[in-house]
Amino acid sequence: MIGGVRVIYSRLGDKADEVIKIMIEQDRKEWIVITSDREIMSHAWKNSSVPVPSDQFISRLEQADTDLRGDYEVLEEDDSIQQQKGSPRQRSKKEKSLIRVLNKL
C-alpha cells in the first residue's frame, strides 16, 4: 500500500473487471472505486461502494497538484451530474456520496 492506495493485479487469464466485482462483493465495506466503466459503477453502487468517474478523479489530482504549488483556484461544482427525480434543491444520495468521497481524496 502506497499513500493509502492499494494496487492489485489480476492473475493471468482473469479479467480485471471480474476481480474488482468480487472484491467489492466479498469485503462488504465502502470502497472508493475509480472507474469509467458503467457496469463496474453500477455494481459498486449496488454493493454500498462509491464509484468515482475517472475524469473527476484526474481533475481532483490535478487540483491537489495545483494546490501544493500554491496556485489556488476557485472550485466549482461539477455540472456533469444530472438531476433526476425529487427536489431540484436536494442532491441525490449518489451525488452526496460522490461529493463526500471526492472530498476525502
Contact map, one row per residue, 1 for C-alpha under 8 A:
111111100000000000000000000000000000000000000000000000000000000000000000000000000000000000000000000000000
111111000000000000000000000000000000000000000000000000000000000000000000000000000000000000000000000000000
111110000000000000000000000000000000000000000000000000000000000000000000000000000000000000000000000000000
111111000000000000000000000000000000000000000000000000000000000000000000000000000000000000000000000000000
111111100000000000000000000000000000000000000000000000000000000000000000000000000000000000000000000000000
110111110000000000000000000000000000000000000000000000000000000000000000000000000000000000000000000000000
100011111000000000000000000000000000000000000000000000000000000000000000000000000000000000000000000000000
000001111100000000000000000000000000000000000000000000000000000000000000000000000000000000000000000000000
000000111110000100000000000000000000000000000000000000000000000000000000000000000000000000000000000000000
000000011111011100100000000000000000000000000000000000000000000000000000000000000000000000000000000000000
000000001111110000000000000000000000000000000000000000000000000000000000000000000000000000000000000000000
000000000111110000000000000000000000000000000000000000000000000000000000000000000000000000000000000000000
000000000011111000000000000000000000000000000000000000000000000000000000000000000000000000000000000000000
000000000111111101100000000000000000000000000000000000000000000000000000000000000000000000000000000000000
000000000100111111100000000000000000000000000000000000000000000000000000000000000000000000000000000000000
000000001100011111110000000000000000000000000000000000000000000000000000000000000000000000000000000000000
000000000000001111111000000000000000000100000000000000000000000000000000000000000000000000000000000000000
000000000000011111111100000000000000000000000000000000000000000000000000000000000000000000000000000000000
000000000100011111111110000000000000000000000000000000000000000000000000000000000000000000000000000000000
000000000000000111111111000000000000000100000000000000000000000000000000000000000000000000000000000000000
000000000000000011111111100000000000000100110000000000000000000000000000000000000000000000000000000000000
000000000000000001111111110000000000000000000000000000000000000000000000000000000000000000000000000000000
000000000000000000111111111000000000000000000000000000000000000000000000000000000000000000000000000000000
000000000000000000011111111110100000000000010010100000000000000000000000000000000000000000000000000000000
000000000000000000001111111100000000000000000010000000000000000000000000000000000000000000000000000000000
000000000000000000000111111100000000000000000000000000000000000000000000000000000000000000000000000000000
000000000000000000000011111110000000000000000000000000000000000000000000000000000000000000000000000000000
000000000000000000000001111111000000000000000011000000000000000000000000000000000000000000000000000000000
000000000000000000000001001111100000000000000001100000000000000000000000000000000000000000000000000000000
000000000000000000000000000111110000000000000001110000000000000000000000000000000000000000000000000000000
000000000000000000000001000011111000000000010001110000000000000000000000000000000000000000000000000000000
000000000000000000000000000001111100000000000000111100000000000000000000000000000000000000000000000010000
000000000000000000000000000000111110000010010000111100000000000000000000000000000000000000000000000000000
000000000000000000000000000000011111000000000000001111001000000000000000000000000000000000000000000000000
000000000000000000000000000000001111100110000000001111000000000000000000000000000000000000000000000000000
000000000000000000000000000000000111110010000000000111100000000000000000000000000000000000000000000000000
000000000000000000000000000000000011111110000000000000000000000000000000000000000000000000000000000000000
000000000000000000000000000000000001111111000000000000000000000000000000000000000000000000000000000000000
000000000000000000000000000000000000111111100000000000000000000000000000000000000000000000000000000000000
000000000000000010011000000000000010111111110000001000000000000000000000000000000000000000000000000000000
000000000000000000000000000000001011111111111000011100000000000000000000000000000000000000000000000000000
000000000000000000000000000000000000011111111100000000000000000000000000000000000000000000000000000000000
000000000000000000001000000000000000001111111110000000000000000000000000000000000000000000000000000000000
000000000000000000001001000000101000000111111111111000000000000000000000000000000000000000000000000000000
000000000000000000000000000000000000000011111111111000000000000000000000000000000000000000000000000000000
000000000000000000000000000000000000000001111111100000000000000000000000000000000000000000000000000000000
000000000000000000000001100100000000000000111111100000000000000000000000000000000000000000000000000000000
000000000000000000000000000111100000000000011111110000000000000000000000000000000000000000000000000000000
000000000000000000000001000011111000000000011111111000000000000000000000000000000000000000000000000000000
000000000000000000000000000001111000000010011001111100000000000000000000000000000000000000000100110010000
000000000000000000000000000000011110000110011000111110000000000000000000000000000000000000000000010000000
000000000000000000000000000000011111000010000000011111011000000000000000000000000000000000000000010001000
000000000000000000000000000000000111000000000000001111111000000000000000000000000000000000000000000000000
000000000000000000000000000000000111000000000000000111111100000000000000000000000000000000000000000000000
000000000000000000000000000000000001000000000000000011111110000000000000000000000000000000000000000000000
000000000000000000000000000000000000000000000000000111111111000000000000000000000000000000000000000000000
000000000000000000000000000000000100000000000000000111111111100000000000000000000000000000000000000001000
000000000000000000000000000000000000000000000000000001111111110000000000000000000000000000000000000000000
000000000000000000000000000000000000000000000000000000111111111000000000000000000000000000000000000000000
000000000000000000000000000000000000000000000000000000011111111100000000000000000000000000000000000001001
000000000000000000000000000000000000000000000000000000001111111110000000000000000000000000000000000000000
000000000000000000000000000000000000000000000000000000000111111111000000000000000000000000000000000000000
000000000000000000000000000000000000000000000000000000000011111111100000000000000000000000000000000000000
000000000000000000000000000000000000000000000000000000000001111111110000000000000000000000000000000000000
000000000000000000000000000000000000000000000000000000000000111111111000000000000000000000000000000000000
000000000000000000000000000000000000000000000000000000000000011111111111000000000000000000000000000000000
000000000000000000000000000000000000000000000000000000000000001111111111000000000000000000000000000000000
000000000000000000000000000000000000000000000000000000000000000111111110000000000000000000000000000000000
000000000000000000000000000000000000000000000000000000000000000011111110000000000000000000000000000000000
000000000000000000000000000000000000000000000000000000000000000001111111000000000000000000000000000000000
000000000000000000000000000000000000000000000000000000000000000001111111100000000000000000000000000000000
000000000000000000000000000000000000000000000000000000000000000001100111110000000000000000000000000000000
000000000000000000000000000000000000000000000000000000000000000000000011111000000000000000000000000000000
000000000000000000000000000000000000000000000000000000000000000000000001111100000000000000000000000000000
000000000000000000000000000000000000000000000000000000000000000000000000111110000000000000000000000000000
000000000000000000000000000000000000000000000000000000000000000000000000011111000000000000000000000000000
000000000000000000000000000000000000000000000000000000000000000000000000001111100000000000000000000000000
000000000000000000000000000000000000000000000000000000000000000000000000000111111000000000000000000000000
000000000000000000000000000000000000000000000000000000000000000000000000000011111100000000000000000000000
000000000000000000000000000000000000000000000000000000000000000000000000000001111100000000000000000000000
000000000000000000000000000000000000000000000000000000000000000000000000000001111110000000000010000000000
000000000000000000000000000000000000000000000000000000000000000000000000000000111111000000000000000000000
000000000000000000000000000000000000000000000000000000000000000000000000000000001111100100110000000000000
000000000000000000000000000000000000000000000000000000000000000000000000000000000111110000010000000000000
000000000000000000000000000000000000000000000000000000000000000000000000000000000011111100000000000000000
000000000000000000000000000000000000000000000000000000000000000000000000000000000001111101000000000000000
000000000000000000000000000000000000000000000000000000000000000000000000000000000000111111100000000000000
000000000000000000000000000000000000000000000000000000000000000000000000000000000010111111100000000000000
000000000000000000000000000000000000000000000000000000000000000000000000000000000000001111100000000000000
000000000000000000000000000000000000000000000000000000000000000000000000000000000000011111110000000000000
000000000000000000000000000000000000000000000000000000000000000000000000000000000010001111111011000000000
000000000000000000000000000000000000000000000000000000000000000000000000000000000011000001111111000000000
000000000000000000000000000000000000000000000000000000000000000000000000000000000000000000111111100000000
000000000000000000000000000000000000000000000000010000000000000000000000000000000000000000011111110000000
000000000000000000000000000000000000000000000000000000000000000000000000000000001000000000111111111000000
000000000000000000000000000000000000000000000000000000000000000000000000000000000000000000111111111100000
000000000000000000000000000000000000000000000000010000000000000000000000000000000000000000001111111110000
000000000000000000000000000000000000000000000000011100000000000000000000000000000000000000000111111111000
000000000000000000000000000000000000000000000000000000000000000000000000000000000000000000000011111111100
000000000000000000000000000000000000000000000000000000000000000000000000000000000000000000000001111111110
000000000000000000000000000000010000000000000000010000000000000000000000000000000000000000000000111111111
000000000000000000000000000000000000000000000000000100001001000000000000000000000000000000000000011111111
000000000000000000000000000000000000000000000000000000000000000000000000000000000000000000000000001111111
000000000000000000000000000000000000000000000000000000000000000000000000000000000000000000000000000111111
000000000000000000000000000000000000000000000000000000000001000000000000000000000000000000000000000011111
